Amino acid sequence: MSEATILSRGGRRVEKRIRTECSVEIDDVLVIQRLGRSVEGWCADCGGTATLVTPEDGATLVRTGARSIYRLIELDEIHWTEAPGNLLLVCLSSLVEKSGHTLRWKEEV
């Protein structure tokens, strides 16, 4: 808050206070392009097709560390599968559900 001193016509000292408020709103947008790091595949636990991502990409999406994702896998709390070449993939739907986050995505045209 800033203050300014002003003299009125009668010579009286009058203080004028100026208050400025600023508010900032931040929306985070994370764009994931399918470059072989996420695939549409079969999730046996969901019983249908699902988006499968690496634990590292899943961690980025739900704003946590990769170790947390591996811990959920070890506790069998999220759906996961092992792809050829020992590539571990997690079901994005089960990960989002477990994390409590809401993800919105735009389907490719």
C-alpha positions as CSV (number, residue, x, y, z in Angstrom):
1,M,0.0,0.0,0.0
2,S,1.4,3.4,-0.9
3,E,0.6,6.7,0.8
4,A,0.6,10.2,-0.6
5,T,0.4,13.4,1.5
6,I,-1.7,16.2,0.0
7,L,-2.3,19.7,1.3
8,S,-5.9,20.9,1.0
9,R,-7.0,24.5,0.3
10,G,-7.1,25.3,3.9
11,G,-3.6,24.2,4.4
12,R,-4.7,21.0,6.3
13,R,-2.7,18.0,5.7
14,V,-4.8,15.1,4.2
15,E,-3.4,11.7,3.6
16,K,-4.6,9.7,0.7
17,R,-4.0,6.0,0.7
18,I,-3.9,4.0,-2.5
19,R,-4.4,0.3,-2.4
20,T,-3.6,-1.9,-5.4
21,E,-4.6,-5.6,-5.5
22,C,-3.4,-8.0,-8.1
23,S,-4.5,-11.5,-8.6
24,V,-3.0,-14.1,-10.8
25,E,-4.6,-17.3,-12.2
26,I,-2.4,-20.0,-13.6
27,D,-3.7,-22.9,-15.7
28,D,-1.2,-25.7,-16.5
29,V,-1.4,-27.3,-19.9
30,L,0.6,-30.5,-20.6
31,V,0.6,-31.7,-24.2
32,I,1.5,-35.3,-24.9
33,Q,2.1,-36.3,-28.4
34,R,2.1,-40.0,-29.2
35,L,5.7,-40.7,-30.1
36,G,5.7,-44.3,-29.2
37,R,5.7,-43.6,-25.5
38,S,1.9,-44.1,-25.1
39,V,-0.1,-46.7,-27.0
40,E,-3.7,-47.9,-27.2
41,G,-3.7,-51.4,-25.9
42,W,-5.6,-54.0,-24.0
43,C,-6.0,-53.6,-20.3
44,A,-7.0,-57.0,-18.9
45,D,-8.1,-55.5,-15.6
46,C,-10.3,-52.9,-17.3
47,G,-11.6,-55.5,-19.7
48,G,-11.1,-53.2,-22.7
49,T,-8.8,-51.0,-24.7
50,A,-6.9,-48.3,-22.7
51,T,-4.2,-45.7,-23.1
52,L,-1.0,-47.3,-21.7
53,V,1.9,-45.0,-20.7
54,T,5.4,-45.6,-19.2
55,P,5.6,-45.1,-15.4
56,E,7.7,-41.9,-16.0
57,D,5.1,-40.4,-18.3
58,G,2.3,-41.4,-15.9
59,A,4.2,-39.7,-13.1
60,T,4.4,-36.5,-15.1
61,L,0.7,-36.6,-15.8
62,V,-0.4,-37.0,-12.2
63,R,2.4,-34.8,-10.8
64,T,4.3,-37.3,-8.7
65,G,7.6,-39.1,-8.9
66,A,8.2,-42.2,-10.9
67,R,9.1,-44.1,-7.7
68,S,5.5,-43.5,-6.5
69,I,4.2,-45.1,-9.7
70,Y,6.4,-48.1,-9.2
71,R,5.2,-48.4,-5.6
72,L,1.6,-48.5,-6.8
73,I,2.5,-51.2,-9.3
74,E,4.2,-53.3,-6.6
75,L,1.2,-52.9,-4.4
76,D,-1.0,-53.9,-7.4
77,E,-3.1,-50.7,-6.9
78,I,-3.0,-49.7,-10.6
79,H,-3.3,-51.7,-13.8
80,W,-0.1,-52.5,-15.6
81,T,1.3,-54.8,-18.3
82,E,4.6,-55.8,-19.6
83,A,5.2,-55.2,-23.3
84,P,7.8,-56.9,-25.5
85,G,11.3,-56.0,-24.6
86,N,10.4,-55.8,-20.9
87,L,8.7,-52.4,-21.3
88,L,6.5,-51.7,-18.4
89,L,3.3,-49.8,-19.2
90,V,0.6,-48.6,-16.9
91,C,-3.1,-48.1,-17.6
92,L,-3.7,-44.4,-17.7
93,S,-7.3,-44.7,-16.6
94,S,-6.5,-46.6,-13.5
95,L,-3.6,-44.3,-12.7
96,V,-5.8,-41.2,-13.0
97,E,-8.6,-42.8,-10.9
98,K,-6.1,-43.8,-8.2
99,S,-4.5,-40.3,-8.1
100,G,-7.8,-38.4,-8.0
101,H,-6.7,-36.1,-10.8
102,T,-8.9,-35.2,-13.7
103,L,-7.4,-35.3,-17.2
104,R,-9.0,-33.8,-20.3
105,W,-7.6,-34.7,-23.6
106,K,-8.5,-33.9,-27.2
107,E,-8.8,-36.8,-29.6
108,E,-6.7,-36.7,-32.7
109,V,-8.6,-36.0,-35.8
